[in-house]
Amino acid sequence: MRILSRASLSQYLMIGGIFGIVAGLIHLFSGLTSEFTPIIIGDMVFNTLLGLLSLLAAWLLKNGKQIVLLVIAVEMIGAIVYAFAMGRGVNYFAIVIGAFLLWQLYALKNQGELT
């Protein structure tokens, strides 16, 4: 299978980060128009934090920093733990996307593109 470039992965992470922050804003507006429930507040904070972590990962990857592997792992584990904590079960999407990103990043590390 083909390894994506650092620039492509960085762009995908940036887009994902923007979507995460937008999702957090949608929960904020939902809470403002109806009522802030613990679920809305939790989803708002979680999505915003995940979006910010994705933007951080995009920046780290753009600069070729190896620590991006840890940031992506933390995002993946955080999404899985949060889904369980909220009673939503296994988050297969987080597992598949996280595993794919970690595999791509590890391949870039092995090629010497991450320091």
N, C-alpha and C positions, 0 to 999 in steps of 0.2 A: 504494500500500500504506500502511497505517496505521502511524503512529509510536507506539510504546509510551511511557507516561509514565515520568518519572524514577523515581517510586516503584516502579512495576512492574518496571522493569529492575533496580533496586537489590535488590528482593526476589528476583528470579531469580538474580542474582549471589550473594546471600547463601545461597540454597539450594544452588547449585552449589559454593560454598565449603565448606559443611558436608559435602556429599557427598564432596568431595575429601579433606577431613580424615578422614572415616570410612573412605574407601578406603585412606588411609595407615595408619590404625589396623588395618584388616583385614590389610594386608601385615605389619605389626608382629606381630600375633598369629599369623599364618601362619609367620613366621620363628621365633617363640618356641616354637611347637608342633612344627615340623619342623626346619628348619635355615635359617640366614640365608645365602642365596646372593647373589651380586652383583646378580642380576635382582630379587630380592625387596627388597634394600636400595635399589636404584635406584628401583624403583616406589614404595616407601614414601616416600622423600625427595621424589621428583617430585610424587606426588599430594598430599602434605602442603603442599609449597611452592605448588603450583597452587591448592590450597584457600585458603591464606592470602592469596595474591594476589587471588583472587576476593573474599574478605572485604574486603580493602583497597579493591578497585575498588567494591564495594557502598557502603562508607563514603564514598569520594570522590564517587561519583555522588549519594549522598543529600545531600551538602553542596554539590553543584553545581560540583565542580571539574573543569575541562577536562582535567587530567592523567590522568583515567580513561581517555582514549583511548590514551595511551601504555601504561598498565598492561595494558589488554586486548590491545594489539598485542604486548607482550612475552609475555603468556600464550600467545597464538596461535602466535607464532614459536617459543617454548620447547617447546610441545607437538609442533610439527612436527619440530623438530630432535631432540627426545628420541626420537620414534618412529623416525626415521632412524638415530639412534645405537644404538638397541636392535635394529635390523634388522627393524623392523615395517612398513616401507614408508611410504607416504603416509597421513597421518592426515586423511582427508576430513572426519571429524566436527569436528576442531579448525578446519579451514579454513572450513567452512560456518557453524558457530556463531560463530567469531571474526569472519568477514566480516559476518554479520548484526548482531552487537553493535556492531561499528565503524560500520556504516551507520546503525543506530539512534542511536548516540551522536553521530555527525556531524550527523544531522538535528536532534537536540536542541541541539547547539552552534549550528547555523544559526538556530534559533528563539530563541536568546539565553538558553537555560536553563542553559548551562554557562559559567562564567567562568574 
